[in-house]
């Protein structure tokens, strides 16, 4: 039985300045997007330039943070938000939602497509394979913080999270880091080299993330304030991924339909 190392969530402390590991993981994700995005922007036939990547990273970071926080309060903590709307700004207390962050990023890409006179999916297909970098870093940040732990288990790699109890639990943060980060990154970047039709990469991202999240939710402890949404097993995370999977499958179907029509 393993025990969570209980790493100090503060990575650097300089007087009143305290830098948290979770914040550093966001920096890792944004830098990964910037570095790899600029490299890809230099490839032949890239729809974006390196300057576009700078703008996308800046506004995308705002979209992630604002969307992630608003999404958490609306999707996971609505009662608290309604009772005290100012809790929206209590970010240091924790609480970010991937689905909210995704909506924030999509909003940024819609505005960018309009401003740059480019098809939305040209931008979305470029961005999608870069997102798993941030997902991986974020889940590692969750693990360091000892949050979003899994359900009790008897598997050999079960881990005790002392801040919770003395039960061995699934290290679900690491499962998500592997599936949403490493596996999804490889899948999308291999697929994009196959020159899929416009919109297909975005669709695969939604389907891939959706399935990864849906599966891990079976061993991840549901949010205490929500519990199970239905059937004694469905969680809010699973409920939110169902539309992602369906929409992603639709995008892929449409992309290949358009491709077939062009050939005809």
C-alpha positions in Angstrom: 0.0 0.0 0.0 1.4 3.4 -1.0 1.1 6.6 0.9 0.7 10.0 -0.8 4.0 12.0 -0.3 2.1 15.0 1.0 4.2 17.5 -0.9 4.0 21.1 0.3 1.6 22.8 -2.1 3.9 25.9 -2.0 6.8 25.4 -4.3 8.6 28.7 -3.7 8.2 31.0 -0.8 10.0 34.4 -0.8 8.6 36.4 2.1 5.0 37.3 1.4 5.3 35.9 -2.1 4.2 32.2 -2.3 4.2 30.3 -5.6 2.1 27.2 -5.5 2.8 24.0 -7.5 -0.6 24.1 -9.0 0.0 27.6 -10.4 3.4 26.4 -11.8 1.6 23.6 -13.5 -0.6 26.1 -15.3 2.6 27.9 -16.4 4.0 24.6 -17.7 0.9 24.0 -19.7 0.9 27.5 -21.2 4.6 27.4 -22.0 4.2 23.9 -23.6 1.4 25.4 -25.8 3.6 28.4 -26.7 6.7 26.4 -27.6 5.1 23.6 -29.5 2.5 25.8 -31.1 5.2 28.2 -32.5 7.1 25.3 -33.8 4.0 23.9 -35.6 3.1 27.4 -36.9 6.3 27.3 -38.9 5.3 24.2 -40.7 4.3 24.4 -44.4 0.6 25.2 -44.9 0.1 26.1 -41.2 -3.2 28.1 -40.8 -1.5 30.2 -38.0 1.6 32.2 -37.7 3.9 32.4 -34.6 2.4 35.8 -33.8 -1.1 34.2 -33.8 0.2 31.7 -31.2 1.3 34.6 -28.9 -2.2 36.0 -29.0 -3.9 32.7 -28.6 -1.8 31.9 -25.5 -2.5 35.2 -23.8 -6.3 35.3 -24.4 -6.5 31.5 -24.1 -5.0 31.7 -20.6 -7.6 34.2 -19.6 -10.3 32.0 -21.1 -9.0 28.9 -19.2 -8.9 30.7 -15.8 -12.1 32.7 -16.1 -14.1 29.9 -17.8 -12.7 27.3 -15.4 -13.7 29.3 -12.4 -17.1 30.3 -13.6 -17.7 26.7 -14.9 -16.8 25.3 -11.5 -19.3 27.6 -9.6 -22.1 26.9 -12.1 -21.6 23.2 -12.7 -20.3 22.0 -9.3 -21.1 24.6 -6.6 -24.2 26.5 -7.8 -25.8 26.7 -4.4 -22.8 28.4 -2.8 -22.6 30.8 -5.8 -26.2 31.8 -5.6 -26.0 32.3 -1.8 -22.8 34.4 -2.2 -21.8 35.4 -5.7 -18.5 36.8 -4.3 -17.2 33.2 -3.9 -16.6 33.4 -7.6 -13.5 35.4 -6.8 -12.2 33.2 -4.1 -9.9 31.3 -6.4 -7.3 30.6 -3.7 -9.9 28.3 -2.0 -9.7 26.0 -5.1 -12.3 25.0 -7.6 -11.7 24.9 -11.4 -13.7 23.1 -14.0 -12.2 21.6 -17.2 -15.5 22.0 -19.0 -15.8 25.6 -18.0 -12.2 26.2 -19.2 -13.0 24.5 -22.5 -15.9 26.9 -23.0 -13.6 29.8 -22.3 -11.1 28.6 -24.8 -13.8 27.9 -27.5 -15.0 31.5 -27.0 -11.5 32.8 -27.5 -11.2 30.7 -30.7 -14.5 32.0 -32.1 -13.4 35.6 -31.6 -10.0 34.8 -33.1 -11.6 33.2 -36.2 -13.8 36.2 -36.7 -10.9 38.7 -36.2 -8.4 36.8 -38.4 -11.0 35.8 -41.1 -10.2 32.1 -40.7 -12.5 29.1 -40.4 -13.2 28.2 -36.8 -12.1 24.6 -37.2 -8.8 25.6 -38.8 -7.9 27.2 -35.5 -9.6 24.5 -33.3 -7.8 21.7 -35.2 -4.5 23.5 -34.6 -5.1 24.0 -30.9 -6.7 20.7 -30.0 -3.4 18.6 -30.1 -1.7 21.1 -27.8 -4.3 21.1 -25.0 -3.3 17.7 -23.5 0.0 19.3 -22.4 -1.9 21.5 -20.0 -4.2 18.7 -19.0 -1.3 16.5 -18.0 0.3 19.3 -16.0 -2.9 20.2 -14.3 -3.6 16.6 -13.1 0.0 16.4 -11.8 -0.8 19.6 -9.9 -4.0 17.9 -8.5 -1.8 15.0 -7.4 0.7 17.2 -5.7 -2.1 19.0 -3.8 -3.5 15.6 -2.8 -7.0 16.6 -4.2 -9.5 15.0 -6.5 -8.6 11.6 -5.0 -10.1 8.3 -6.1 -12.5 5.9 -4.4 -11.4 3.2 -2.0 -9.7 0.2 -3.6 -7.7 -3.0 -2.9 -5.5 -2.8 -6.0 -1.8 -3.1 -5.2 -1.1 0.5 -6.2 -3.9 1.9 -4.0 -2.7 5.0 -2.2 -3.6 6.4 1.2 -4.3 10.2 1.2 -3.7 11.1 4.9 -5.6 14.3 4.5 -8.7 12.3 3.7 -8.6 9.1 5.7 -6.5 5.9 6.1 -8.1 4.0 3.3 -6.2 3.0 0.2 -7.7 4.8 -2.8 -7.2 5.0 -6.5 -4.7 7.7 -7.5 -7.2 8.9 -10.0 -5.2 12.1 -10.7 -2.4 10.0 -12.2 -4.9 8.0 -14.2 -6.2 11.2 -15.7 -2.7 12.6 -16.3 -1.9 9.5 -18.3 -5.2 9.2 -20.3 -6.0 12.9 -20.8 -2.4 14.0 -21.1 -0.1 11.4 -22.5 -2.5 9.1 -24.4 -4.6 11.9 -25.8 -1.5 13.9 -26.9 -0.1 10.9 -28.8 -3.5 10.1 -30.3 -4.2 13.6 -31.6 -0.7 14.3 -32.9 -0.5 11.0 -34.7 -3.9 11.6 -36.2 -3.1 15.1 -37.4 -0.2 13.7 -39.4 -2.7 11.6 -41.3 -4.2 14.9 -42.9 -7.8 14.4 -41.6 -10.5 16.6 -43.0 -11.3 20.0 -41.4 -13.0 19.6 -38.0 -12.1 15.9 -37.5 -9.2 16.7 -35.1 -11.4 18.8 -32.9 -14.0 16.1 -33.0 -11.5 13.4 -31.9 -10.3 15.6 -29.1 -13.9 15.9 -27.7 -14.5 12.2 -28.1 -11.1 11.2 -26.7 -11.2 13.4 -23.7 -14.8 12.5 -23.1 -14.2 8.8 -23.0 -11.1 9.2 -20.8 -12.9 11.3 -18.3 -16.0 9.1 -18.3 -13.9 6.0 -17.6 -11.8 7.5 -14.8 -14.9 8.9 -13.1 -15.9 5.3 -12.2 -12.9 5.2 -9.8 -12.7 8.9 -8.8 -14.5 10.1 -5.7 -17.5 12.3 -6.7 -17.6 15.9 -5.5 -18.8 15.9 -1.9 -21.3 18.6 -2.4 -22.9 16.7 -5.3 -22.4 13.0 -4.8 -23.9 10.8 -7.5 -26.3 12.5 -10.0 -28.3 9.5 -11.0 -28.5 5.7 -11.0 -26.2 5.5 -7.9 -23.1 5.8 -10.1 -23.4 8.7 -12.6 -21.3 11.7 -11.6 -21.4 15.3 -12.7 -18.1 14.8 -14.6 -19.6 12.0 -16.6 -22.8 13.9 -17.2 -20.8 16.8 -18.6 -18.7 14.6 -20.9 -21.7 12.9 -22.6 -22.5 16.0 -24.8 -18.8 16.3 -25.6 -18.6 12.7 -26.9 -21.8 13.1 -29.0 -20.7 16.5 -30.4 -17.3 15.3 -31.1 -18.6 12.2 -33.0 -20.9 14.5 -34.9 -18.0 16.8 -35.9 -16.0 13.8 -37.2 -19.0 12.5 -39.1 -19.6 15.8 -40.7 -15.9 16.3 -41.6 -15.8 13.0 -43.4 -19.1 13.6 -45.1 -17.8 16.9 -46.5 -14.6 15.2 -47.7 -16.7 12.5 -49.4 -18.9 15.1 -51.1 -15.8 16.9 -52.4 -14.5 13.7 -54.0 -17.8 13.1 -55.7 
